[in-house]
């Protein structure tokens, strides 16, 4: 699953979520947009685990249709964090980083989900597997070599690399490697 970049999300007055990819026409998020939903779910799960847990608790019990409740999870996360249209500040930038917005909400300051679902805290702790991937990236191994050594797919290596970059605030692999050495990681 490749990262999605250069995306602007916005909410319509009717409550729909629109997706505007740079240079493309806007489309409405639907439960059939599986690549976007699966990517967003993986990012929410890996980087915002408290939000993922709360959203799954809210929506998984509402229906037996997995595609629909996963759509509802992503829909809610986007509505709470990326609501306004801004063509100059993309919600998922060219580096694949989420850029949250202050969304207008009548419950702001009172909502039990604030700082969990809405404006969630990034989990900056690396998992054991992310640390292994990071160590191999810092050793200048390429994606296929890392995948082979760890017995995982190249797509999984790429997902871990993107999560590591997000968690340490790196924009590219060079910054990741510099971070590894500057912090004397092992």
N, C-alpha and C positions, 0 to 999 in steps of 0.2 A: 504494500500500500504506500504510494508515494505521497509526500506531504502536499497539502494544498496551500497555495500562496496567492498573494495579490487579490484578496477577497474583501468586499464590503458587504456587510449584512445590514438590513434595516427592516423595521416593523411597519406594517401597513395599519391604518386606522381600524381595519377589520380584524386585526390580530394575526395576520399571516406574516411569515418571515420571507423576505426576499433576499436572493443571493446575487450579487453583482460582481462578476469576475472582471478584472481589468481588461478593457477592450472588447467585452462581450455584453450582450443584452442581459438585463436582469431576468431571473427566473424565480418562481415561487418554490420554496422548500416543500417537498412532498415526501411521503413515506417511501416512495419508489426511488428517491435519490440515494440509493444505497452507498455508493462510494463516498459521498460527503458525510452521510450519517455514520458510516463505519469509521471513517477517519476521525471525525469529531468525537465519537464515543471513545476511541482509543486514547485521544489526547486528554479528554476529561478524566478518564480512568487513571491514566499514568501521571498526569500533572496536577490534577485537582481531585484526589481520591475522596475527600469529604463531600464535595459536590456530587460526585458520581454515586456514592453510597446513598445520599439523601434523595437524589433524583430517581434512582432505581427503586428505592423504597416507596416513593410516591407513585410512580407510574407502572411498575411491573405488576402490582396487584390489581390494577384497573382493567386489565385485559389479558387474555391468553395469547393474543397476536403479538409475537415478539417484534416483528418489524414495526408495528404501530407504536408500541410503548417505547422502543428505541428512538423512533421519530419524535415522540412527545418529549423524551429526555433532551434530545439535541435542540428541539424547538424551544423548550423552556430555557435552556442554558443560553442560547443565542438571544432570545427576547430580553433576558435579564442582564446581559452583559454587552451587547453590541447594537442596541436599538435604533440609533439615529443614523440617517444617511449623511455621509461626509466623504465626498469624492477625493479629498486631499489627504486624508488619514485613514488608510485601509485597516480593517479590523484584524485581518491576518496579513501581515506585511510580507515583503519579498523574501524574508528570512524564515517565514513560517511561524513567526512569533505572534501570539494573541495580543492585541492592543485593546484593552477593555475601555468602555466609555461609561460616563455617568448617565445612566438611563433614567428618564423621567418615569417615576413610579409613585403612585399615591401612598404606598406603604413604606417608602424610603424612611429609614430610621426606626420603624416599628416592626418590620417583617422578621419573622423567626428564621427566615432563610438567608437574611443578609449576612455577608461574609462567609456563607457556606455555598449557596447556589449563586446568589448575586454578589458580584465582586469577590470571588473566592480567593483564598490564599493559595499561592503556588507552593506545592510540596517540593522543596529544594533538595530533600534527601535522596541520594542516588540509591537505587536498589542494588543488590549484590550483582545481578546480571549487568546492569548499566555500568557498574564499576569495572567489571571484567571487560566489557566492550571498550570502555574509556581507556583502560590500560593498554589494550591492543591497538587502539587508534593512536595513542601516544607513542607506541612502538613502531609507528608508520606502517602497520598492516593495512591492506586494502579490504574492502567489504567482503569479497569472496573468501579471502583467507581467514578473516575473522569468523565468518559463517561456518567455514569448514572446521576451524579449531574448536568452536563452541557447540557444533552440531545444531545450528539453527539456520533459518533461511536468510538470504541476503536482505529480504524485506524487513525481517525482524531486526537485523543489525541496523538498518537505516532508521527504523522507528526508535530504537534505543539511542542512536546518535542524535536524532532530532530532540528527544526528551532530555538528553544530557545538555545539549546546547541551550535549551530553554531553561533548564534548572540552574545552569551556571552563568547564564547571560551572554553566551558566546554567539557570534553571528556566523562563524564558519569553523571548519576543522582546524585551521591555523590558530585561531583564538582558543579552541579547545586544548590543543597541544601546549600552547603557552600557559594556559591556566594550570594544566597538569604539572608542568615543571616549576612554575612560580610558587605553587603550593606544596611542592615536594610530595606529591601523591605517590603511592606505591601500589 
